[in-house]
Each structure stands twice: as structure tokens, then as C-alpha cells.
Amino acid sequence: MNALDGIRILDLSRVLAGPWCTQTLADLGADVVKVERPPGDHHPGGDDTRGWGPPFLRGRDGTDTAEAAYYLGANRNKRSITCDIATPDGQALIRELAAKADVFVENYKVGDMARYGLDHAALRKINPKLVYCSITGFGQTGPYKDRAGYDFAIQAMGGLMSVTGERDDAPGGGPQKVGVAVTDLFTGLYAVVAIQAALRHAERTGEGQHIDMALLDTQVAMLANLGANYLVRGREDGKVPGRAGNAHANIVPYQAFEVAPDAQGQAQYIILAVGNDGQFAKFCTVAGQPELARDARFAQNQNRVRHRDVLVPLLADILKTRGKADWLAALEAAKVPCGPINNLAEVFADEHVRSRDMVHTWSHPLADQVDLVASPLKLSGTPVRNDLPPPLLGQHTAEVLSDWLDCPPDRLAELQRSGAV
């Protein structure tokens, strides 16, 4: 059994934050039915990310299929149906499915679901236990609620870009977004937590609830120690956290350093993540500079932070004296946290990543196989599911309507004729 066996989730979300949430719930065993738009005159149908490429999955004939890698990476373990919620028949069908669901997830603009009669207030009347999760850029209330919110804009508005990137006075300085859409991903995971909590409440009380998830709220929460730094002292002292490149605001040395170049003369780097004074002393011993750990300016982390402008250049010169492999071997032996800066080819070739089964291989209707990143969740008693994302738009429509609604073939045919599915 899986942890969420028996939980039915009606998923009207698309792109990333919502699908990331429902993918995780599906990994845990929930029956996630992904409701996608049927093809129309000006739309190919389905989640927008089905077409967000290249890259696309390469088919058996060596040419690109219509399956974008983006879509494949966010929709494991789901079943796909098509339904046009702009039609009365489509809206009625969603209401029937919602009556049988435990969870309803949507990421439409505020007010859109009410136009279709599919908002929380409407659906709770037919299913009081329903957990209804709305994911938007700015939430259901507040002066920005009607704005469209995208991860890039939220990273900027929520302060993340102000603390990401090199300092303005350093080469390449300036604000920088994170390389993946972390606000979407964090929002999806916070939504998973909220949904499971609401399901527990519904089990105890018979009452569902409306979950209001906002990307901007999540991004503000994600500021973590930097947000606390500002609120606890920065606001009082007039100090606003800024960009520090790869350095840490509260720990030194905790950043990337250049080491000796490789045999071809290419620049090489490692990261040091010295988290306490004992680790710093071990680093100094490995570096052949034990006196640095006895220096009153550097012996304790709080003083290393205060004197980082003196210490970091000293360490930078020391680290350039030896190569990457030499440093990593010596530091790992001394249990000083460190690591290489891997590109994605190196990540997926890493023996530890491979040993942890972080890549799964599936057969695919359009290709001999497809490799995708697996769920990181590892539960000893209720392992996660491992099914391919639904490769064909609407491929499970008949199956789901039969499973959930005992829909006979003649009704399915009528829904197809009307354009509802």
C-alpha cells in the first residue's frame, strides 16, 4: 500500500506550482486525475507545459515528439482526462467528479472558478468534506489579488533576487533569479503540507476547508534567516540584507573558492561549508595554517563574520595553492564540509545519486524509454509510486469516468459529441 491510497484528487492546475503539489501527492499514492483542456481552434489542448520545449522527447524514428521534458518532469503518477469547463456540460461533469473527490486543486485567477460555478463556496455545498486548494500568485485577498503572479516576478517582488547574485561592486554583480522556479516549487510543497493537514481535519470532523496558497506569501516565508536578520535587527539598525554572491550572511567561511586550475589550465572551484568553530580548526590544519584558528579575529564564527573582509582573501590565496581533487580528498578525510560544483551531467553520473535511485526509466508509447528524475521521498513502509506521466492528452477519460462515476458508454459518447470532453 501507499500512504495516500484511497485519496481522490481532482487536479485543475497547470504549469508548475499546482502540478508539483499534485505530483507529490500522486507519488504518495493518491489517485490524481489531471483535468486538461481539450484541443480547440486556438489551443492545442492540455497543460501548457506539454508544448514548452525544446527539448522534447525523441521518438522511435529519431524525430521530436510533442512531449516536452518540462511536462514530463512535473506529472508523474497521474491520470489525464479532458474537460472543457467553459461549457455547461463540462462544468456539470466537474461538479459530479468533485462530489466524489477528497481534494480539489486549482490555480486559476481569483474569481475565475466562481464564473464557472466551481469555486469553493459552490462545491462545498455538494461535498462538505472537500479540501479545496487554490494556488495563485498573490492570494485570495489583498490589493494585488487580481494580478497574475509568475515565479520570476515573485522572486523579484518577494526579495529573493535582492539577495541572489554577486554584489554590485563585484564582476557580474547585480540581481539574479534562481536557476529553477523555486517559488513555484516551494509553493507546491507547502500546498502538499496544507492539504494533508486539511485531510486529517476532515477525517476527524467531516469538514473540508479552503486552502489559500500564494506564491508571494511563500516567497516571503522562504527568506528564512535573512528575513529574521532584517526583522530582528536590520530594520532597527538600518541594515537591509543584500547580495553576497556565494557567501553566507551568518557563517564564514561558507562560500565558493577558486582552487588551482586543472591540467588544461581551466579554472576550478570548490565550496566550503564550515558550520562551526571545530570545523574551522580542522580546515586550518588541513590547509597547513593552524595559527588562523587561534587568531582571536577568526577563532569564533561571530568574529569571522565581523572580519570576513580580512579572512576570506587570506583563504582565497591558500586555496589556490592546491588542486580540486587534492583539497576535496583532504577536507573530506578531516570531515570538513565541502564539495565540487557539479554540472547536470556530473550530477546524474555521480555514483551516490545513482545508488539512491534518483533516476527512473520507463517505457513510453512514443519512445523506447524515457529517463526522469524520481521522487526523493523514501518511506520504509509505504513506498512511493513509480508510474509514467500520462503521455497522451485525455487518455484516461473513459477510465476515470467509469471508476469515479460509473459512467456508461452512451453518456461518454454524448459528452464527447457535446465537446465537454
C-alpha positions in Angstrom: 0.0 0.0 0.0 0.9 3.6 -0.5 0.5 6.2 2.2 -2.4 8.1 0.5 -4.2 5.1 -1.1 -7.9 5.8 -1.4 -7.5 9.6 -1.6 -9.0 11.1 -4.7 -7.7 14.4 -6.0 -9.3 16.4 -8.8 -6.4 18.5 -10.3 -7.4 21.5 -12.4 -3.9 23.1 -12.1 -1.3 23.5 -14.8 2.3 24.6 -15.4 4.3 24.1 -12.2 3.2 25.1 -8.6 0.0 23.1 -8.8 1.3 20.1 -10.7 4.3 19.9 -8.4 1.9 19.7 -5.5 -0.3 17.0 -7.1 2.7 15.1 -8.4 4.0 14.7 -4.8 0.5 13.6 -3.6 0.4 11.1 -6.5 3.8 9.8 -5.6 2.4 9.1 -2.2 -0.4 7.0 -3.6 -3.3 9.4 -4.2 -5.4 8.9 -7.3 -4.7 12.3 -9.0 -6.9 13.0 -12.0 -5.4 15.7 -14.1 -8.1 17.7 -15.8 -6.8 19.2 -19.1 -8.3 21.4 -21.7 -9.5 19.7 -24.9 -7.9 20.8 -28.2 -9.6 23.8 -29.7 -9.4 26.2 -32.5 -6.7 28.4 -31.0 -5.2 25.9 -28.4 -3.5 22.5 -28.9 -5.2 21.3 -25.7 -3.7 20.1 -22.4 -1.4 21.6 -19.8 0.6 24.5 -21.5 3.8 22.7 -20.5 3.1 19.8 -22.8 4.4 22.2 -25.5 7.1 24.1 -23.6 10.1 22.9 -25.5 12.6 22.2 -26.8 13.7 19.8 -25.5 11.1 17.3 -26.5 11.1 13.6 -26.0 12.8 11.9 -29.0 10.6 9.3 -30.7 11.5 5.9 -32.1 12.0 7.4 -35.5 14.6 9.9 -34.2 12.4 12.9 -34.5 10.9 15.1 -31.8 7.5 14.0 -30.3 5.1 16.6 -28.9 6.0 15.6 -25.3 8.1 18.4 -23.7 10.6 17.4 -21.0 9.1 20.2 -18.8 5.7 18.5 -18.7 7.2 15.0 -18.1 9.1 16.4 -15.1 6.0 17.5 -13.2 3.3 15.0 -13.8 4.3 11.5 -12.5 1.7 9.0 -11.4 -1.4 10.9 -12.7 -4.3 10.1 -14.9 -5.3 12.6 -17.6 -8.8 13.5 -18.7 -10.1 16.3 -20.9 -12.9 18.5 -19.9 -14.0 21.9 -21.2 -15.1 23.8 -18.1 -16.2 26.7 -20.3 -19.2 24.6 -21.3 -22.3 23.8 -19.2 -21.8 20.1 -19.7 -18.1 20.4 -18.7 -19.0 22.3 -15.6 -21.6 19.8 -14.6 -19.1 17.0 -15.1 -16.6 18.6 -12.8 -19.2 19.1 -10.2 -20.0 15.4 -10.3 -16.4 14.5 -10.0 -15.9 16.9 -7.2 -18.7 15.2 -5.3 -16.6 12.0 -5.3 -13.3 13.7 -4.6 -11.4 14.3 -1.4 -9.3 17.2 -2.7 -9.7 19.8 -5.4 -6.7 21.7 -6.6 -6.8 24.8 -9.0 -4.6 27.6 -9.9 -6.9 29.9 -11.9 -7.0 33.6 -11.4 -9.0 34.8 -8.4 -12.7 34.8 -9.3 -12.4 32.6 -12.4 -13.7 29.4 -10.8 -16.8 31.3 -9.5 -17.6 32.2 -13.1 -17.8 28.5 -13.9 -19.7 27.6 -10.7 -16.7 25.7 -9.5 -15.5 27.8 -6.6 -15.1 26.6 -3.0 -18.4 28.0 -1.9 -20.3 26.2 -4.7 -18.5 22.8 -4.3 -18.7 22.7 -0.6 -22.5 22.5 -0.9 -22.3 19.2 -2.8 -19.3 17.9 -0.8 -18.8 19.4 2.7 -15.7 17.3 3.3 -13.9 18.6 0.2 -10.4 20.0 0.7 -10.3 22.9 -1.8 -6.8 24.3 -2.6 -6.4 27.5 -4.6 -2.9 28.4 -5.7 -2.4 31.9 -7.0 0.4 34.5 -7.3 -0.9 36.8 -4.6 -3.7 35.0 -2.7 -7.4 35.4 -2.5 -7.3 38.7 -0.6 -5.2 41.9 -0.6 -4.6 44.7 -3.1 -2.7 42.5 -5.6 -5.1 39.6 -5.6 -6.3 40.2 -9.2 -2.7 40.3 -10.6 -1.2 37.4 -12.5 1.7 36.1 -10.5 4.6 34.2 -12.1 7.7 32.8 -10.4 10.1 35.2 -12.0 8.1 38.2 -10.9 7.5 36.8 -7.4 11.3 36.1 -6.9 11.8 39.8 -7.7 8.9 41.2 -5.6 9.4 38.9 -2.7 13.0 39.9 -2.1 14.8 36.7 -3.4 16.5 38.5 -6.3 17.8 41.2 -3.9 19.8 38.6 -2.0 20.8 36.4 -5.0 23.7 37.2 -7.2 27.1 38.9 -6.8 27.5 42.2 -5.1 27.0 45.3 -7.2 30.7 46.1 -6.8 31.9 42.6 -7.9 32.3 41.4 -11.5 29.0 40.3 -12.8 27.2 41.9 -9.9 23.5 42.6 -9.9 20.2 40.9 -9.1 19.8 37.3 -10.3 16.9 34.9 -10.3 17.5 31.3 -9.0 18.2 28.8 -11.8 14.9 26.8 -11.2 11.5 28.2 -10.4 12.0 27.7 -6.6 9.0 29.8 -5.6 6.6 27.6 -7.6 8.3 24.5 -6.2 8.2 25.7 -2.6 4.5 26.8 -3.0 3.7 23.3 -4.4 5.3 21.6 -1.4 3.7 24.0 1.2 0.4 23.1 -0.5 1.1 19.4 0.0 1.6 20.0 3.7 -1.6 22.1 3.9 -3.7 19.5 2.0 -2.6 16.7 4.2 -3.3 18.7 7.3 -6.8 19.6 6.0 -7.4 16.0 5.1 -6.6 15.0 8.7 -9.1 17.6 9.9 -11.8 16.4 7.5 -11.3 12.8 8.8 -11.9 14.0 12.4 -14.7 16.5 11.8 -16.3 15.8 8.4 -15.5 19.4 7.4 -13.4 20.4 4.5 -11.8 23.8 4.1 -10.4 26.3 1.6 -6.6 26.5 1.4 -5.4 29.8 0.1 -1.8 29.3 -1.2 0.0 32.4 -2.6 3.4 32.4 -4.3 4.3 35.8 -2.7 3.4 34.5 0.8 5.6 31.5 0.2 8.5 33.6 -1.1 8.3 35.9 2.0 8.4 32.8 4.2 11.4 31.4 2.2 13.5 34.4 3.2 14.1 32.3 6.3 17.2 33.5 8.3 17.6 36.6 6.1 14.0 37.7 6.8 14.7 37.1 10.5 18.0 39.0 10.3 16.1 42.1 9.0 13.2 41.9 11.3 15.2 41.2 14.5 18.0 43.8 13.9 18.3 45.0 10.4 15.2 47.2 10.5 16.3 48.7 13.8 19.9 49.2 12.6 19.0 50.4 9.2 20.7 47.4 7.5 18.9 45.6 4.7 20.4 42.2 3.7 21.8 42.3 0.2 23.5 40.2 -2.4 26.7 38.4 -1.2 27.4 36.1 -4.2 28.1 32.6 -2.8 28.8 33.8 0.7 26.6 33.2 3.7 25.2 36.1 5.7 25.8 34.4 9.1 28.6 31.9 8.6 32.2 32.3 7.5 33.8 30.6 5.6 30.7 29.3 3.8 31.1 30.0 0.0 32.8 29.0 -3.2 36.5 29.3 -3.6 38.7 29.0 -6.7 41.4 26.4 -6.4 44.4 25.6 -8.7 43.5 25.1 -12.3 43.2 21.7 -13.9 45.8 20.2 -16.3 44.3 22.1 -19.2 44.5 25.4 -17.3 40.8 25.6 -16.8 39.6 27.4 -13.6 38.4 25.0 -10.9 36.2 25.7 -7.8 35.1 24.0 -4.6 32.7 25.1 -1.9 33.5 25.2 1.8 30.6 25.0 4.2 32.3 25.4 7.6 29.4 25.5 10.1 31.2 25.7 13.4 34.5 26.6 15.1 35.7 23.0 15.3 35.3 22.5 11.6 37.2 25.8 11.0 40.1 24.5 13.2 40.2 21.2 11.2 40.2 23.2 7.9 43.1 25.3 9.1 45.1 22.2 10.0 44.4 20.7 6.5 45.4 24.0 5.0 48.7 24.0 6.9 47.7 27.2 8.7 46.7 26.1 12.3 47.6 29.5 13.6 44.5 31.0 11.9 42.2 29.0 14.2 44.0 30.5 17.2 43.7 34.1 16.0 41.2 36.0 18.1 39.7 37.5 15.0 38.9 34.1 13.5 38.6 31.6 16.3 34.8 32.0 16.7 32.3 32.3 13.9 30.8 35.6 15.2 34.3 37.1 14.8 34.9 35.5 11.5 31.7 37.1 10.3 32.8 40.5 11.6 36.3 40.1 10.0 35.2 38.3 6.8 36.9 41.0 4.6 40.2 40.1 6.2 39.8 36.3 6.4 38.2 35.5 3.1 41.1 36.9 1.0 43.6 35.0 3.1 41.7 31.8 2.5 41.3 32.5 -1.2 45.1 32.7 -1.6 45.6 29.5 0.4 43.0 27.5 -1.6 44.6 28.4 -5.0 47.8 26.5 -4.0 46.3 23.1 -4.4 44.0 21.3 -7.0 40.4 20.4 -6.6 40.8 16.6 -6.1 43.6 17.2 -3.5 41.5 19.6 -1.5 38.3 17.5 -1.6 40.1 14.4 -0.5 41.9 16.0 2.4 38.9 18.0 3.6 36.5 15.0 3.4 39.0 12.9 5.3 39.1 15.6 8.0 35.2 15.8 8.0 35.2 19.4 6.9 32.0 20.0 4.8 33.0 20.7 1.2 32.1 19.7 -2.3 32.6 20.2 -6.0 30.4 22.4 -8.1 28.9 19.8 -10.5 27.1 20.5 -13.7 24.0 18.4 -14.5 26.0 15.8 -16.5 28.2 15.3 -13.4 25.1 15.2 -11.1 23.5 12.3 -13.0 26.8 10.5 -13.3 27.5 10.7 -9.6 27.8 7.3 -8.0 25.9 8.4 -4.9 23.0 9.9 -6.9 22.8 6.7 -8.9 22.9 4.5 -5.8 20.0 6.4 -4.4 17.8 5.6 -7.5 17.2 9.2 -8.3 16.6 8.4 -12.0 13.9 6.1 -13.1 13.5 4.6 -16.6 10.1 4.0 -18.1 8.9 2.5 -21.4 6.9 5.2 -23.3 4.3 4.8 -26.0 6.2 7.2 -28.3 9.8 6.2 -27.4 11.7 3.1 -26.4 12.3 4.6 -23.0 12.4 7.8 -21.1 14.6 8.7 -18.1 13.2 11.1 -15.5 14.1 12.3 -12.0 12.4 10.2 -9.3 10.7 11.3 -6.1 13.2 11.9 -3.3 10.7 10.5 -0.8 11.8 7.2 0.7 9.3 5.6 3.1 10.1 2.2 4.6 6.5 1.0 5.0 4.6 2.8 2.2 7.0 3.3 -0.7 6.1 5.9 -3.3 4.5 5.1 -6.6 6.6 5.0 -9.8 4.3 5.5 -12.9 5.0 7.4 -16.0 3.4 10.9 -16.5 0.2 10.4 -18.7 1.7 10.6 -22.2 -1.5 11.1 -24.1 -3.8 14.0 -23.5 -7.1 12.7 -22.1 -6.0 9.1 -22.3 -7.8 8.1 -19.1 -11.1 10.0 -19.6 -13.2 6.9 -20.1 -11.4 5.0 -17.4 -11.8 7.8 -14.8 -15.4 8.5 -15.6 -16.1 4.8 -15.2 -14.1 4.5 -11.9 -15.5 7.6 -10.3 -19.0 8.0 -11.8 -19.9 4.5 -13.2 -20.4 6.5 -16.4 -21.9 4.2 -19.2 -20.5 4.3 -22.7 -23.5 6.1 -24.2 -23.1 9.0 -21.8 -19.4 9.2 -22.5 -20.3 9.3 -26.2 -22.7 12.2 -25.6 -20.1 14.1 -23.6 -17.7 13.7 -26.5 -20.3 14.9 -29.0 -21.1 18.0 -27.0 -17.4 18.9 -26.7 -17.4 18.6 -22.9 -14.6 16.0 -23.0 
